[in-house]
Amino acid sequence: PLHRYKNPGIYTVSLKVAGPGGQGKMTRVDYITVHGRPVADFSASPTSGIPPMQVKFTNLSSGDYDECLWDFGDGDTVDGCSGPWHTYRQPGAYTVLLKVKGPGGNDRKIRSGLIIVHGSQTADFSASRTSGILPLKVDFTNLSKGDYDECLWDFGDGDASVACDDPSHTYHTPGTFTVSLTVKGPGSKGTMTRADYITVYAPATAAFSATPTSGEPPLIVDFTNLSRGDYDECLWDFGDGSREANCGDPRHEYAGAGVYTIVLTVSGSGGEDTMVDEGCIQVASYRIFLPKILGSS
């Protein structure tokens, strides 16, 4: 006879014969073995992370097999039908393959892009300028690397931005500012802080006062420097041909009569500015009055 076994298993077969000569029976225990066809399958946990990333694979295959080959997609392979551990050390998307083989035949399972290893985040940035006079507009460039999808800029003056592109920021107050950028991605984050990165100078504004502003020669005048902003150089022009480099409060003597225009120029990190006070100082000439003698001509 011809018999088709439809299910896997181990079967005992017996044959009975009977006739004029009597009867007989033959039994063969566990005589037929029907192997189940292998079906490869597996799972992995975790399936995403940052390097070095350890992944536990679980063999979920069924059927009759006794040989297994794992291909982790990063160039490493391993034999064995138990669930292996594997460490991924480089960022990327990895396809994993499991081959099973045995008496029941062979099968394979491929999971494309199953393992995602994200690059660790490295925050970095630059600025179009790091110093200037307010209002100072600065264009920042995000130079960060790795896999990230969240960003936080701290410009140091109380303002912030969550833009991952290249933000612009305007500083409206003088000072020195620390700027930081934090980038965040799956499982980790990176921060770059540049201390005292942006220096904003107050514009130089020249101003002064004088006392007294009139009198007879020799007239001694005390000047008071009322200038504001960031400056470190000053030049006084007293209008009588005399000049003096002095950022303090100079004193000047006018020896001759005349009307004098005072010019103060201040310069420095805040730029340059000039104040001109025309006719600021008036020095009158001496007048000698002779009394008239009666009877004289």
Disulfide bonds with the S-S distance in Angstrom:
Cys68-Cys81 2.09
Cys151-Cys164 2.11
Cys234-Cys247 2.17
